[in-house]
C-alpha cells in the first residue's frame, strides 16, 4: 500500500532542499499532488498481473495472436523519471485464449511499478507464458526514456527496443521473424 503521508513529507523536504519555499502558493499543494500521482503511477505494485489472464476461453486456434502498439507509461527506477512507448505482444495459443484487452491489462499492471524496460519486457512474456501456457510468446517494447532525453546524455528521440521470446518464438527463427514482420507492418 502506498503511504501518501510519507511521500508528502519527502516531497516537502525535496522542495526545501532545492532552496524553494514549500509554502509558496505554486508549491503549497505540490506534495499532496505528487503523493496522489505516485499512488496512481505505482498502482501496479498492489495488483497481480496473472489475475488479468484468469478468465479465458477454450479455443482450438493454433495461430499467432498479436496485440500491437499497446501504449504504456512507466517510471524508471533509477531516476524516477518516466519512460513511455508501445508494447507489442504475440502468443500462439495451446487450446486457450484470453480477451485481447487482458493482454493490455497485463502491460498496464506491470508498467505501473518502478521498472527498467528490460525487466518489464521479460515480466510481460513470463506472466503470459506461465499463466496461459501457450506454445510461445513474443514481446517487443519500444520506448523513450526521459532520463536519457532531459538529463545525462540528452538525446531526445532515442528509442530503446527490447524483446523477450518464450517457447516456439525462441526455438523457431521463422516464428520469431513472422512476429517481427507483423508488428512492423504499417510502421514503415
N, C-alpha and C positions, 0 to 999 in steps of 0.2 A: 504494500500500500504506500502510495506517495505521501510523504509528510510535508504538506504545503507550508506549515508554520516554519519548519527548518529552512525551507527554500527561501521564504520571505526574509528570514533573518540573515541568511547567507548573501542574498542579493543586496540587502541594505549595507552589509559590510563591504561588498564589492564597490558599490556606489561611493561609499566613504573612502575606500582605498584608492580609487582613481582621482580623488580630490574634488568630487562633486558634493553638493548639498542634497542629501536624501529627502529633505523637507521642501525642496524647491518644487513649485507647482507641477512642472512637467515630469518630475521624478517621484512625486509623493506616492502614487499608486503603482509604480513600476514593480516593486517587489511582489505585490499581490498578482499583478498581471502575468509576471514571469512564472510564479508558482502555479497559476492556473494553466498556463501554456505547457509547462513541464508535465503536469498531470495528464494533459491531452497527448502531448508528443510521446510520452513514455507509457501510455496506457497498455501497450502490449506486454509489459512486464507482469501484469496480473491476468493474462489470458493464455490459454493452452491452444496453440495452433492446430493440434491434432483434432480437437473438438469440432473445428470447422469442416473436417472431412468425414465425420462420422455418419452423416446421412448420405447414402449413395443409392445406386440402383444396379441391379443385376442386368448386365447388357453384354451381348456377345461381340460387340465392336472390338476389333483387334488392330485397328489402325491408329495412327497418331492423332492425338487431340492437342490442340495448341490454343493458348490464350496469349495473344501478342500485345505488346505496348500497354501493360498494366502500369499506370503511373504510381509512383511511390515517393515518399519523403521520409528521411531518417535523420538521425543525429550521430555524427562521427564521435565515437567515444574518446578520441584523442584530444579534440579541441572543443567539443560540444558546439560544433557548427554544423549546419545542415548539409546533407548531400541528397540529391534527388535525381530522378530519371525514370526509366521504364524497365520493367521486368517482362521477360518472355518465358513462359512455362509450357513445356510439352510433356506428354506422357503417352504410353501405349498401354491401354487397359488390359487387365488379365481377368476379364469376366465382371468387373465392377467399375462403374463410372460415378463421378460426382457432378453436381451442378457446377457450371463454369464459374459462377460467382464465388464458389467456395475456394477456388484456386487464388482468386484475387484477395479473398479474406485472409488466407494464409500469409500472403505478401504483406497485407496491412498489419496483421498482428506482429509478425517478426520484424518489420521495419520500424515499429513503434517501440523500440528499445535502443539503448546506447549500442551502436553497431560499428562494424567495419564491413565494407562491401563484400570482401572475400567470405567472411563468415555468414553474412546474410544469404549469399548465393548458395552456399553449402547447406544451410539450415532449411531453406525452402525445398531444395532437392531431397534432403534426408527425410523431412516430415512427410512429403508426398510418397516417397519410396517406402518408408516404414508403415505408414497408415493404409495406403491403398494397395500396396504390394503389386504394382504394375510390372509389366515386362521391362519397362525402362522409363527414365525421367531425364529431361534436359532442362536446364535453367540458364538463361543469359541475362545479365544485368548491365545496362548502360547508364552511367551516372556522372553528374557533375558534382564536384566537391567544393564547397565554399572555403574549406581550409586550404585548397590549392589556388583558388581564384582571388580571394580577398586578403590573404596573408601569405607569408612564406614565399614561395616561388612566383606567385601572382600570374597564373597562366589561365585567364578566362577562356572558356570554350573547350578546354581539355575534357575529354570523355574517357572515363575509366570503364573498361569492359572486363567482366568476369564471367566464368561459366562453371557449371557443375554438371556432370553426367553420371548417371547410375544405370545399371543393368545393360540392356541392349544398346543404349546410347553410348556407353563407354566401350562395349565389346565390338560393336559393328560400326566401322567408319562410314559406311553408306547411310546408316540410320542417322548418325550424327550430322552428316552432310545434308540430308534431307531436311532435318530440323533447322539447321542454319539457313538453308535456302528459303524455307517457308517463312522464317521470321524476318528475313531480309526482303522478301517480296514486297514491293511497294515502297521501299526505302531508298531506292537508287536515285 
